[in-house]
Amino acid sequence: MKKENKHASQTSADLAALLEYSRFTKRTLTKPSSEVFDLFTDKYYMETVYDDILKKTKKSIDKSQHKYIDFEKVRMDIMCMHTQVIMISYM
């Protein structure tokens, strides 16, 4: 049962982070395209965005589930997805 709970909690955290990332993207895409590109490729700005997404994800998940979640993995997943977005934009 604990393994299922851990997996469900991790999936829930990943989905919550994805939702926060999509909200960030939606807000950012309302800006001029040159500014969007500069923001998306600014390493320091994106580090603060990742931290903000992680904070919001932690708030949206029940505290009793935090022990089952690898939040560093959630952060890495968002970073990887963002890198893929940048790669696609260069194509």
N, CA, C and O of each residue as an XYZ file, in Angstrom:
364
protein
N       0.820     -1.198      0.000
C       0.000      0.000      0.000
C       0.864      1.262      0.000
O       0.548      2.238     -0.681
N       1.972      1.235      0.780
C       2.817      2.414      0.851
C       3.434      2.745     -0.500
O       3.566      3.916     -0.856
N       3.813      1.716     -1.251
C       4.432      1.951     -2.552
C       3.433      2.619     -3.496
O       3.792      3.531     -4.240
N       2.181      2.163     -3.463
C       1.144      2.779     -4.295
C       0.918      4.229     -3.877
O       0.754      5.109     -4.722
N       0.912      4.468     -2.569
C       0.721      5.815     -2.050
C       1.868      6.723     -2.487
O       1.651      7.872     -2.872
N       3.094      6.192     -2.424
C       4.258      6.967     -2.834
C       4.174      7.314     -4.319
O       4.434      8.451     -4.713
N       3.811      6.334     -5.132
C       3.714      6.560     -6.576
C       2.611      7.574     -6.888
O       2.800      8.465     -7.716
N       1.479      7.439     -6.234
C       0.364      8.366     -6.465
C       0.732      9.779     -6.020
O       0.380     10.753     -6.686
N       1.434      9.891     -4.903
C       1.845     11.206     -4.411
C       2.843     11.858     -5.357
O       2.763     13.059     -5.618
N       3.786     11.066     -5.872
C       4.778     11.600     -6.807
C       4.096     12.062     -8.093
O       4.416     13.124     -8.626
N       3.159     11.261     -8.583
C       2.423     11.631     -9.794
C       1.619     12.906     -9.565
O       1.567     13.781    -10.429
N       1.000     13.002     -8.407
C       0.225     14.190     -8.063
C       1.120     15.431     -8.035
O       0.731     16.491     -8.525
N       2.306     15.298     -7.468
C       3.241     16.424     -7.417
C       3.707     16.807     -8.815
O       3.807     17.992     -9.134
N       3.992     15.813     -9.652
C       4.409     16.087    -11.030
C       3.318     16.832    -11.791
O       3.601     17.778    -12.526
N       2.082     16.408    -11.615
C       0.964     17.065    -12.303
C       0.739     18.486    -11.783
O       0.451     19.398    -12.559
N       0.868     18.668    -10.480
C       0.711     20.011     -9.913
C       1.799     20.945    -10.436
O       1.530     22.106    -10.743
N       3.025     20.439    -10.536
C       4.126     21.250    -11.068
C       3.902     21.564    -12.540
O       4.181     22.675    -12.993
N       3.405     20.598    -13.278
C       3.112     20.821    -14.693
C       2.039     21.898    -14.856
O       2.132     22.744    -15.746
N       1.040     21.863    -14.008
C      -0.014     22.880    -14.039
C       0.564     24.265    -13.749
O       0.226     25.238    -14.423
N       1.433     24.349    -12.747
C       2.064     25.635    -12.425
C       2.944     26.115    -13.576
O       2.966     27.307    -13.884
N       3.666     25.195    -14.212
C       4.508     25.573    -15.348
C       3.649     26.077    -16.505
O       4.014     27.040    -17.179
N       2.514     25.431    -16.731
C       1.641     25.874    -17.825
C       1.050     27.256    -17.520
O       0.865     28.062    -18.431
N       0.755     27.530    -16.259
C       0.270     28.865    -15.879
C       1.347     29.919    -16.123
O       1.068     31.003    -16.635
N       2.583     29.583    -15.747
C       3.702     30.494    -15.988
C       3.861     30.755    -17.486
O       4.038     31.898    -17.907
N       3.800     29.701    -18.278
C       3.963     29.833    -19.728
C       2.856     30.692    -20.318
O       3.111     31.544    -21.169
N       1.637     30.469    -19.869
C       0.502     31.248    -20.381
C       0.678     32.732    -20.076
O       0.429     33.578    -20.935
N       1.108     33.051    -18.850
C       1.344     34.455    -18.484
C       2.487     35.051    -19.312
O       2.410     36.198    -19.752
N       3.533     34.275    -19.516
C       4.708     34.771    -20.229
C       4.421     34.994    -21.704
O       4.938     35.939    -22.299
N       3.611     34.144    -22.295
C       3.348     34.247    -23.728
C       2.484     35.451    -24.104
O       2.297     35.726    -25.289
N       1.964     36.156    -23.131
C       1.204     37.371    -23.431
C       2.128     38.557    -23.698
O       1.675     39.616    -24.133
N       3.425     38.378    -23.435
C       4.405     39.445    -23.646
C       4.915     39.415    -25.084
O       4.673     38.443    -25.799
N       5.617     40.466    -25.522
C       6.188     40.471    -26.874
C       7.165     39.307    -27.074
O       7.837     38.887    -26.132
N       7.238     38.793    -28.295
C       8.016     37.580    -28.562
C       9.496     37.723    -28.217
O      10.102     36.770    -27.727
N      10.083     38.872    -28.455
C      11.507     39.040    -28.121
C      11.722     38.966    -26.609
O      12.722     38.421    -26.141
N      10.786     39.514    -25.861
C      10.887     39.459    -24.402
C      10.683     38.029    -23.903
O      11.364     37.593    -22.975
N       9.760     37.307    -24.507
C       9.512     35.910    -24.129
C      10.774     35.090    -24.341
O      11.179     34.326    -23.465
N      11.391     35.248    -25.495
C      12.609     34.493    -25.784
C      13.702     34.830    -24.774
O      14.389     33.935    -24.280
N      13.864     36.109    -24.466
C      14.876     36.518    -23.490
C      14.598     35.918    -22.112
O      15.519     35.467    -21.431
N      13.341     35.915    -21.708
C      12.992     35.348    -20.403
C      13.222     33.839    -20.372
O      13.789     33.310    -19.416
N      12.778     33.155    -21.420
C      12.916     31.698    -21.457
C      14.371     31.249    -21.510
O      14.688     30.145    -21.066
N      15.246     32.068    -22.034
C      16.651     31.671    -22.145
C      17.526     32.281    -21.055
O      18.731     32.030    -21.021
N      16.946     33.068    -20.174
C      17.695     33.653    -19.064
C      17.776     32.632    -17.925
O      16.782     32.345    -17.258
N      18.964     32.100    -17.723
C      19.167     31.029    -16.738
C      18.755     31.462    -15.329
O      18.082     30.710    -14.625
N      19.151     32.658    -14.917
C      18.877     33.109    -13.552
C      17.389     33.367    -13.333
O      16.846     33.061    -12.272
N      16.749     33.923    -14.328
C      15.305     34.143    -14.235
C      14.577     32.805    -14.120
O      13.673     32.651    -13.298
N      14.973     31.851    -14.940
C      14.300     30.553    -14.920
C      14.561     29.805    -13.616
O      13.699     29.054    -13.161
N      15.723     29.993    -13.009
C      15.981     29.367    -11.707
C      14.966     29.855    -10.677
O      14.466     29.065     -9.876
N      14.660     31.145    -10.695
C      13.662     31.664     -9.759
C      12.274     31.139    -10.111
O      11.454     30.896     -9.225
N      12.013     30.965    -11.403
C      10.722     30.399    -11.822
C      10.598     28.965    -11.317
O       9.550     28.584    -10.795
N      11.655     28.166    -11.465
C      11.617     26.776    -10.985
C      11.365     26.742     -9.481
O      10.566     25.940     -8.997
N      12.051     27.616     -8.744
C      11.855     27.665     -7.291
C      10.419     28.050     -6.943
O       9.821     27.479     -6.031
N       9.876     29.009     -7.666
C       8.497     29.448     -7.441
C       7.505     28.324     -7.748
O       6.548     28.112     -7.003
N       7.736     27.617     -8.835
C       6.866     26.490     -9.199
C       6.915     25.429     -8.108
O       5.884     24.867     -7.738
N       8.109     25.155     -7.594
C       8.255     24.148     -6.545
C       7.529     24.575     -5.268
O       6.884     23.749     -4.623
N       7.624     25.854     -4.896
C       6.913     26.351     -3.709
C       5.405     26.183     -3.863
O       4.723     25.712     -2.953
N       4.900     26.573     -5.025
C       3.459     26.461     -5.265
C       3.019     24.999     -5.298
O       1.920     24.668     -4.853
N       3.869     24.134     -5.822
C       3.552     22.704     -5.856
C       3.477     22.152     -4.439
O       2.559     21.400     -4.111
N       4.436     22.522     -3.601
C       4.436     22.053     -2.212
C       3.184     22.520     -1.474
O       2.621     21.779     -0.668
N       2.751     23.750     -1.751
C       1.545     24.271     -1.097
C       0.293     23.522     -1.543
O      -0.656     23.376     -0.772
N       0.292     23.051     -2.781
C      -0.913     22.403     -3.305
C      -1.021     20.932     -2.908
O      -2.071     20.317     -3.095
N       0.052     20.366     -2.362
C       0.062     18.957     -1.953
C      -0.079     18.884     -0.437
O       0.547     19.656      0.289
N      -0.893     17.966      0.029
C      -1.090     17.768      1.460
C       0.250     17.492      2.143
O       1.045     16.691      1.653
N       0.498     18.152      3.269
C       1.782     18.007      3.968
C       2.081     16.565      4.364
O       3.246     16.173      4.422
N       1.064     15.783      4.633
C       1.297     14.387      5.018
C       1.865     13.569      3.861
O       2.435     12.500      4.079
N       1.714     14.063      2.639
C       2.224     13.352      1.463
C       3.649     13.770      1.097
O       4.284     13.122      0.264
N       4.156     14.835      1.703
C       5.484     15.347      1.353
C       6.581     14.304      1.532
O       7.551     14.290      0.775
N       6.435     13.430      2.528
C       7.487     12.436      2.773
C       7.601     11.427      1.637
O       8.631     10.766      1.506
N       6.575     11.298      0.822
C       6.595     10.352     -0.292
C       7.106     10.973     -1.593
O       7.304     10.266     -2.581
N       7.317     12.268     -1.595
C       7.595     12.972     -2.849
C       9.048     13.426     -2.913
O       9.579     14.005     -1.965
N       9.670     13.154     -4.042
C      11.018     13.645     -4.316
C      10.862     14.969     -5.068
O      10.732     14.989     -6.292
N      10.878     16.070     -4.319
C      10.640     17.374     -4.932
C      11.779     17.785     -5.854
O      11.574     18.564     -6.786
N      12.969     17.273     -5.603
C      14.083     17.569     -6.515
C      13.820     16.945     -7.884
O      14.172     17.520     -8.914
N      13.202     15.768     -7.888
C      12.838     15.128     -9.158
C      11.781     15.960     -9.886
O      11.840     16.115    -11.106
N      10.829     16.487     -9.144
C       9.792     17.339     -9.737
C      10.453     18.550    -10.392
O      10.116     18.917    -11.517
N      11.388     19.161     -9.684
C      12.097     20.323    -10.221
C      12.870     19.948    -11.487
O      12.849     20.685    -12.473
N      13.544     18.814    -11.456
C      14.311     18.365    -12.627
C      13.389     18.084    -13.812
O      13.734     18.386    -14.954
N      12.229     17.511    -13.546
C      11.270     17.241    -14.629
C      10.835     18.539    -15.308
O      10.750     18.603    -16.534
N      10.561     19.566    -14.514
C      10.158     20.857    -15.078
C      11.322     21.474    -15.856
O      11.119     22.040    -16.930
N      12.531     21.369    -15.320
C      13.695     21.907    -16.024
C      13.900     21.203    -17.367
O      14.198     21.850    -18.371
N      13.742     19.892    -17.381
C      13.895     19.129    -18.628
C      12.820     19.516    -19.636
O      13.099     19.675    -20.824
N      11.600     19.665    -19.159
C      10.520     20.048    -20.060
C      10.784     21.439    -20.635
O      10.546     21.674    -21.820
N      11.264     22.344    -19.820
C      11.570     23.693    -20.294
C      12.692     23.648    -21.346
O      12.635     24.364    -22.346
N      13.689     22.821    -21.120
C      14.775     22.669    -22.092
C      14.235     22.154    -23.416
O      14.672     22.597    -24.478
N      13.301     21.234    -23.367
C      12.688     20.720    -24.599
C      11.916     21.822    -25.320
O      11.929     21.887    -26.549
N      11.250     22.679    -24.569
C      10.524     23.798    -25.178
C      11.497     24.705    -25.922
O      11.216     25.131    -27.042
N      12.624     24.997    -25.313
C      13.627     25.844    -25.965
C      14.167     25.167    -27.219
O      14.327     25.815    -28.253
N      14.447     23.874    -27.137
C      14.964     23.147    -28.301
C      13.962     23.179    -29.453
O      14.345     23.375    -30.606
N      12.703     22.990    -29.147
C      11.664     23.010    -30.187
C      11.561     24.405    -30.806
O      11.343     24.538    -32.010
N      11.717     25.427    -29.993
C      11.615     26.788    -30.534
C      12.758     27.112    -31.494
O      12.615     27.977    -32.358
N      13.876     26.433    -31.351
C      15.001     26.645    -32.266
C      14.827     25.907    -33.579
O      15.522     26.212    -34.549
N      13.932     24.957    -33.636
C      13.755     24.157    -34.860
C      12.972     24.905    -35.907
O      12.735     24.377    -36.994
